[in-house]
Amino acid sequence: MTQTLAKISLFLGITLVFISCDAVKNVPENKYLLTKNTVIIDTTVSNNAKTKSLLYQHPNNKILKIPFSLYFYNLANPTPDSTFNKWLYKKPNREKRMINFYSKKQLDRIDSSYVGFNKWIQKAGNKPVVIDNQKIKKTLDRLERYYASFGWFNTKADYEIEKSENKRAEITYTVKRFSPYNIGTIEKQIDSPVVDSLFQLTKSNSFIVKGKQYASNDFNAERERINFQLRNSGLFYFDQSYINFEADSVKTNHNVNIVYQISDRKIRGEDSIHTEPFKVHYVNKVTIITDYNYGNRKNVIKDSASFDGYQLYSYEKLEFFPKAITDAIAISPGKIFRDLERSQTYNQISDLKIFKYPKISYIEDPSDTTGTGLIATVLLTPRKKYSLGVDFDAFTSTIQQFGIGFKASFTIRNVFKRAEILDITAKGRVGASKDAGDSNSRFFNNSDVGADMKLTFPRIIFPFKTENFIPKFMSPSTSATVGFTNQNNIGLDRQNINLIYNYRWKPKKARTNQLDLLNVQFVRNLNPENYYNVYTSSYNSLNQIAIDTGFGFEDDTEPLELSIPQETNEFIILALSDSGDLNINPQQQQEVLSIAERQKRLSENNLIFTTNYTWTKDNRENINDNTFYRLRWKVESAGALLKGIASTFDLDKDEFGNYIIGDVAFSQYVKFEAEYIKHWDFSKNNIIAFRSFAGIAIPYGNSNNIPFTRSYFAGGANDNRGWQAYDLGPGSSGGILDFNEANFKLAFNGEYRFKLFGDFNGALFVDAGNIWNTLDNITDPAYTFTSFSDLKDIAVGSGFGLRYDFGFFVFRLDLGFKTYDPAYIEGERWFKDYNFGNAVYNIGINYPF
């Protein structure tokens, strides 16, 4: 290990010396490459990201203190045109020979390709940042203005350039702030009485407070606060331009005296402007056009309806029941104008997924003699009633290292004229996963085909009214889903039937609630007799015990092998009996029992009847927002209702004393999960991402273990990348089984993502976690979690990755190393297999978290 690290260090050192000589090849004479910025605020060196962002020039991006993107840029020829021509005409007959050999057109293509390739290198890399005195002066001005905006009005900024050899230099900026100014007296000049009254109601919420240090951001926030308050208190014609602040800092002893100035409404006439006090406006009417488009805007209305004060119109036959539309309209007739209701209407209409983005406008009601009435008009453009979609998908999962999927979906909108959506989907996938039954299997060694039908209602469908605690602004919906899947993925092959009935609502923009009132899964294994052909480690252990205990093989030729499934079943029955026909000790008998119990669990059919609730908070604004967090927790209960029914009606039981429905013992357990994801964006595509996960499923009542499909796994491209999927754990057992799973999981992942060049990105990562058995029928100490001391079995993987961003997805290749392996005895767990020979190559699509 030491020799390997020494060789790598030597190689990197030689490479660094070689390329560092070339870093300034494109820096002009008497110019300097910027290598470092230092900002000193008063007497303290500042590492504040905001302060650093004020600088107009920054050194080239570095990874491990090496500016790879600059070196890549320097690989390009800065003048490829002249270089190619110089080479072409260096010898008198070269051009002629090239044309004869290729043709004039092909020679021009070679020229164009050479030029284009060099330009691509320059575009993918980063040109050297050469110190520019004009940009330094602009930086000084920006620094002074920035700190002045926070009350340091007399800030002075200066700089010093420290030059070194080989055209390199550092810049040190110094900022002297002196004494800050605070808010002094606060007065107001508000012309309209209604504005003054509304202002007084919430002035305690003001961002401008006497004695507080002056900050221009507070004035922007205060302007937005007042505008929001007034625009949602009926002042339709009000906007931020009416709000001004007069600030006086002359001879005020480092105080800034503030005067609020809010003028009357300005009304522009043909050739003059006059003012009048603001009034509170009311929405007299709400008009909804349900089938608007630009082409039919001048057509005659053919159908209409009135509902709950709303007027609905259609250029053709009205295709919706009125309530289906009005439930999504937050603007209410007869109430004061509120700008927030317009925003809520935009969101709620969009959430229906029936219409395109709506258009909402207000005009004064000409029939209102008070001049305070408004008519709101909502223009809705329906999406196509029928749509067909075809998708190809590349994916990874806990089980599958890489897969390709095909999906065809048929969507019918407004099925029952209440804005319902019916989705019918057919899907198929092929994937590459670990196949314990065949080490020489094809890359794509598993597949599944299936179909789903989902009906979504834009409201909560429940026997009782729910609007008091789930109002319509939360965009509530109800979905009913039925699905069927036929899988050929882990050797036993199985069929899945799913029935789901759930509710979904969003109390706030960043919060989502989902309640699966009914989530039923029936799993039928099609080839249970194939178990020992798939789970070869279990078979090998069983076969060795059969040999050691003197089992009478039908075929006694070497090597002795139990036939599947006849002799494997016979041997298990014999080994667990007290017949005395085998020379078996208690330890061997216990191992056979464990193998038999695992076989039963993984090959038996499952009926899983659950209710679960998921709470999610995600404050990410959009896909370009790389500073965000996501918190999710979930609680699930399975089998409690069925257990009550079975006990009440005394249903049949199997040989293990468990209640059965249709010859299948239903599962009973409770499950808790929590996940936290946090991203920090340090600018220039430098991102740190962190994920933590904890989950536990506790069997009880009708079950003493968790169904295979609801248990936890560790390892793989989206988990601990130092191990393949299913190879890690449980506990310190060493992943000796073919598909290792358990009912308790901890996972922690950290990743530093950075830009290399062009669309290539890199990553350094550390993954930690494991799975354990706890509170179930597994008793082996190596597998179980019984106390906090078992946290010593948390496995650690680390490594690096290369990613290519295609725009619509990211292709990911991660190389993971086993850094701390709990399979080894304590004291020998660190860096035991930390080498390329034992590395795990993970292929993934998009980021793991």
GITAFEN-V348580 format. One record per pair of residues at least 24 apart in sequence whose C-alpha atoms are under 8 Angstrom apart, sorted by the first residue. I is the first residue (numbers start at 1). J is the second residue. If there is no record, write none. Layout:
((I/J) (I/J))
This chain:
((1/834) (1/835) (16/66) (19/71) (22/71) (22/74) (23/70) (23/71) (23/74) (24/128) (24/166) (24/167) (24/168) (25/74) (26/74) (26/128) (27/128) (27/130) (27/167) (30/167) (31/130) (31/131) (31/167) (32/130) (32/131) (32/163) (32/167) (32/168) (32/169) (33/128) (33/129) (33/130) (33/131) (33/167) (33/168) (33/169) (34/58) (34/59) (34/60) (34/129) (34/130) (34/131) (34/168) (34/169) (34/170) (34/171) (35/59) (35/60) (35/168) (35/169) (35/170) (36/169) (36/170) (36/171) (37/170) (37/171) (37/172) (37/173) (38/170) (38/171) (38/172) (38/173) (39/172) (39/173) (39/174) (39/175) (40/172) (40/173) (40/174) (40/175) (41/174) (41/175) (41/176) (41/177) (42/174) (42/175) (42/176) (42/177) (49/682) (51/143) (54/139) (54/142) (54/143) (55/139) (55/142) (55/143) (56/135) (56/136) (56/138) (56/139) (57/129) (57/131) (57/135) (57/136) (58/129) (59/129) (60/126) (60/127) (60/128) (60/129) (61/684) (63/754) (68/756) (68/757) (69/124) (69/125) (69/126) (69/756) (69/757) (70/125) (70/126) (70/127) (70/128) (71/125) (72/121) (72/122) (72/124) (72/125) (72/126) (72/757) (73/121) (73/122) (73/123) (73/124) (73/125) (73/126) (73/127) (74/122) (74/127) (75/121) (76/118) (76/119) (76/121) (76/122) (77/118) (78/118) (80/114) (80/115) (80/118) (81/111) (81/115) (84/111) (84/114) (123/758) (124/757) (124/758) (124/759) (125/757) (125/758) (126/757) (143/175) (144/175) (147/177) (149/214) (149/215) (149/216) (149/217) (150/180) (150/213) (150/214) (150/215) (150/216) (151/180) (151/181) (151/182) (151/213) (151/214) (151/215) (152/177) (152/178) (152/179) (152/180) (152/181) (153/177) (153/180) (153/181) (154/178) (154/179) (179/254) (180/213) (180/214) (180/254) (181/213) (181/214) (181/254) (181/255) (181/256) (182/210) (182/211) (182/212) (182/213) (182/214) (182/254) (182/255) (182/256) (183/208) (183/209) (183/210) (183/211) (183/212) (183/213) (183/214) (183/255) (183/256) (183/257) (183/258) (184/210) (184/211) (184/255) (184/256) (184/257) (184/258) (185/210) (185/256) (185/257) (185/258) (186/210) (186/257) (186/258) (186/259) (186/260) (187/258) (187/259) (187/260) (188/259) (188/260) (188/261) (189/259) (189/260) (189/261) (189/262) (189/263) (190/260) (190/261) (190/262) (190/263) (191/262) (191/263) (191/264) (191/277) (192/263) (192/264) (192/277) (192/278) (193/277) (194/277) (194/278) (194/279) (194/280) (195/230) (195/278) (198/229) (198/230) (199/226) (214/256) (219/245) (231/337) (231/338) (231/339) (232/337) (232/338) (232/339) (232/340) (233/280) (233/336) (233/337) (233/338) (234/279) (234/280) (234/281) (234/282) (234/336) (234/337) (234/338) (235/278) (235/279) (235/280) (235/281) (235/337) (236/280) (236/281) (236/337) (236/338) (237/265) (237/278) (238/265) (238/278) (279/372) (280/336) (280/337) (280/372) (281/336) (281/337) (281/372) (281/373) (281/374) (282/334) (282/335) (282/336) (282/337) (282/372) (282/373) (282/374) (283/332) (283/333) (283/334) (283/335) (283/336) (283/337) (283/373) (283/374) (283/375) (283/376) (284/333) (284/334) (284/335) (284/365) (284/373) (284/374) (284/375) (285/309) (285/310) (285/311) (285/333) (285/334) (285/374) (285/375) (285/376) (286/310) (286/311) (286/331) (286/332) (286/333) (286/375) (286/376) (286/377) (286/378) (287/311) (287/312) (287/313) (287/375) (287/376) (287/377) (287/378) (288/312) (288/313) (288/377) (288/378) (288/379) (288/380) (289/313) (289/314) (289/377) (289/378) (289/379) (289/380) (290/314) (290/318) (290/379) (290/380) (290/381) (290/382) (291/315) (291/316) (291/379) (291/380) (291/381) (291/382) (292/379) (292/380) (292/381) (292/382) (293/381) (309/333) (319/417) (320/414) (320/417) (320/418) (320/419) (321/417) (321/418) (323/418) (324/417) (324/418) (324/419) (324/458) (325/418) (325/419) (327/472) (328/352) (328/472) (328/473) (328/475) (330/473) (344/473) (348/473) (348/474) (348/475) (351/475) (352/419) (352/458) (353/383) (354/382) (354/383) (354/413) (354/414) (354/419) (354/421) (355/380) (355/381) (355/382) (355/383) (356/380) (356/381) (356/382) (356/383) (357/381) (384/413) (385/411) (385/412) (385/413) (385/414) (386/410) (386/411) (386/412) (386/413) (387/411) (387/412) (394/845) (395/844) (395/845) (396/717) (396/718) (396/843) (396/844) (396/845) (397/716) (397/717) (397/718) (398/713) (398/714) (398/715) (398/716) (398/717) (398/718) (398/719) (398/725) (399/433) (399/434) (399/716) (399/725) (399/726) (400/431) (400/432) (400/433) (400/434) (400/725) (401/431) (401/432) (401/433) (401/434) (401/716) (401/717) (401/725) (401/842) (401/843) (401/844) (402/431) (402/432) (402/433) (402/843) (402/844) (402/845) (403/429) (403/430) (403/431) (403/432) (403/444) (404/429) (404/430) (404/431) (405/429) (405/430) (418/457) (419/457) (419/458) (420/455) (420/456) (420/457) (420/458) (421/455) (421/456) (421/457) (422/453) (422/454) (422/455) (422/456) (423/452) (423/453) (423/454) (423/455) (424/451) (424/452) (424/453) (424/454) (425/451) (425/452) (425/453) (426/450) (426/451) (426/452) (427/451) (433/489) (434/725) (435/490) (435/491) (435/534) (436/534) (436/535) (436/536) (436/738) (436/739) (437/491) (437/533) (437/534) (437/535) (437/536) (438/534) (445/489) (446/487) (446/488) (446/489) (446/490) (447/487) (447/488) (447/489) (448/485) (448/486) (448/487) (448/488) (448/489) (449/485) (449/486) (449/487) (450/483) (450/484) (450/485) (450/486) (451/483) (451/484) (451/485) (452/481) (452/482) (452/483) (452/484) (453/481) (453/482) (453/483) (454/479) (454/480) (454/481) (454/482) (455/479) (455/480) (455/481) (456/480) (460/503) (470/505) (470/507) (473/507) (474/505) (474/506) (474/507) (474/508) (475/505) (475/506) (476/503) (476/504) (476/505) (476/506) (477/503) (477/504) (477/505) (478/502) (478/503) (478/504) (479/503) (490/534) (491/527) (491/530) (491/531) (491/534) (492/525) (492/526) (492/527) (492/528) (492/530) (492/531) (492/534) (492/603) (493/525) (493/526) (493/527) (494/523) (494/524) (494/525) (494/526) (494/527) (495/523) (495/524) (495/525) (495/526) (496/521) (496/522) (496/523) (496/524) (497/521) (497/522) (497/523) (498/522) (510/617) (510/618) (510/619) (510/620) (511/615) (511/616) (511/617) (511/618) (512/615) (512/616) (512/617) (513/613) (513/614) (513/615) (513/616) (514/613) (514/614) (514/615) (515/611) (515/612) (515/613) (515/614) (516/611) (516/612) (516/613) (517/610) (517/611) (517/612) (518/609) (518/610) (518/611) (519/608) (519/609) (519/610) (519/611) (519/612) (520/607) (520/608) (520/609) (520/610) (521/606) (521/607) (521/608) (521/609) (522/605) (522/606) (522/607) (522/608) (523/605) (523/606) (523/607) (524/604) (524/605) (524/606) (525/603) (525/604) (525/605) (528/603) (528/604) (529/564) (529/565) (530/564) (530/565) (531/599) (531/603) (532/564) (532/565) (533/564) (535/737) (535/738) (535/739) (536/738) (537/736) (537/737) (537/738) (538/595) (538/737) (538/738) (542/568) (542/592) (542/595) (545/588) (546/571) (548/583) (549/582) (549/583) (549/584) (550/582) (550/583) (551/582) (572/596) (601/707) (601/708) (602/707) (602/708) (605/664) (606/664) (606/665) (606/666) (606/667) (606/707) (607/664) (607/665) (607/666) (607/667) (608/638) (608/639) (608/666) (608/667) (608/668) (609/638) (609/639) (609/642) (609/666) (609/667) (610/636) (610/637) (610/638) (610/639) (611/636) (611/637) (611/638) (612/636) (612/637) (626/679) (626/680) (626/681) (626/687) (627/678) (627/679) (627/680) (627/681) (628/678) (628/679) (628/680) (629/676) (629/677) (629/678) (629/679) (630/675) (630/676) (630/677) (630/678) (631/674) (631/675) (631/676) (631/677) (632/674) (632/675) (632/676) (633/672) (633/673) (633/674) (633/675) (634/671) (634/672) (634/673) (634/674) (635/670) (635/671) (635/672) (635/673) (636/670) (636/671) (636/672) (637/668) (637/669) (637/670) (637/671) (638/667) (638/668) (638/669) (638/670) (639/666) (639/667) (639/668) (639/669) (639/702) (640/668) (640/669) (642/666) (643/668) (643/701) (643/702) (658/702) (658/703) (659/702) (665/702) (666/702) (666/703) (667/702) (667/703) (667/706) (667/707) (668/699) (668/700) (668/701) (668/702) (668/703) (669/697) (669/698) (669/699) (669/700) (669/701) (669/703) (669/706) (670/697) (670/698) (670/699) (671/695) (671/696) (671/697) (671/698) (672/696) (672/697) (677/849) (684/755) (685/753) (685/754) (685/755) (686/752) (686/753) (686/754) (686/755) (687/752) (687/753) (687/754) (688/750) (688/751) (688/752) (688/753) (689/750) (689/751) (689/752) (689/753) (689/849) (690/748) (690/749) (690/750) (690/751) (690/849) (691/747) (691/748) (691/749) (691/750) (691/849) (692/746) (692/747) (692/748) (692/749) (693/745) (693/746) (693/747) (693/748) (694/744) (694/745) (694/746) (694/747) (695/743) (695/744) (695/745) (695/746) (696/743) (696/744) (696/745) (697/743) (697/744) (698/743) (698/774) (698/775) (698/776) (699/775) (699/776) (704/776) (704/777) (705/776) (705/777) (706/742) (706/743) (708/741) (711/741) (711/742) (711/743) (712/741) (712/742) (712/743) (712/744) (712/745) (712/771) (713/740) (713/741) (713/742) (713/745) (713/771) (714/741) (714/745) (714/769) (714/770) (714/771) (716/842) (717/814) (717/842) (717/843) (717/844) (717/848) (718/844) (718/848) (718/849) (719/747) (719/749) (719/767) (719/848) (720/747) (720/749) (720/767) (720/768) (720/769) (720/796) (720/797) (721/767) (721/797) (721/798) (721/814) (721/815) (721/816) (721/817) (721/840) (721/842) (722/767) (722/796) (722/797) (722/798) (722/799) (722/815) (722/816) (722/817) (722/818) (722/819) (722/839) (722/840) (723/797) (723/816) (723/817) (723/818) (723/840) (724/840) (724/842) (728/770) (728/771) (729/770) (729/771) (729/772) (729/783) (729/823) (730/770) (730/771) (730/772) (730/773) (730/782) (730/783) (730/784) (731/770) (731/771) (731/772) (731/773) (731/782) (731/783) (731/784) (731/785) (731/790) (731/793) (731/794) (731/822) (731/823) (732/782) (732/783) (732/793) (732/822) (732/823) (732/824) (733/782) (733/783) (733/823) (734/822) (734/823) (734/824) (735/823) (741/771) (742/771) (742/772) (742/773) (743/771) (743/772) (743/773) (743/774) (744/771) (744/772) (744/773) (744/774) (745/769) (745/770) (745/771) (745/772) (746/770) (746/771) (759/804) (759/805) (759/806) (760/802) (760/803) (760/804) (760/805) (761/802) (761/803) (761/804) (761/805) (762/800) (762/801) (762/802) (762/803) (763/800) (763/801) (763/802) (763/803) (764/798) (764/799) (764/800) (764/801) (765/798) (765/799) (765/800) (765/801) (766/796) (766/797) (766/798) (766/799) (767/796) (767/797) (767/798) (768/794) (768/795) (768/796) (768/797) (769/794) (769/795) (769/796) (770/794) (770/795) (792/822) (793/821) (793/822) (794/822) (795/819) (795/820) (795/821) (795/822) (796/820) (796/821) (809/845) (809/846) (810/845) (810/846) (810/847) (811/843) (811/844) (811/845) (811/846) (812/842) (812/843) (812/844) (812/845) (812/846) (812/847) (813/841) (813/842) (813/843) (813/844) (814/841) (814/842) (814/843) (814/844) (815/839) (815/840) (815/841) (815/842) (816/840) (816/841) (816/842))
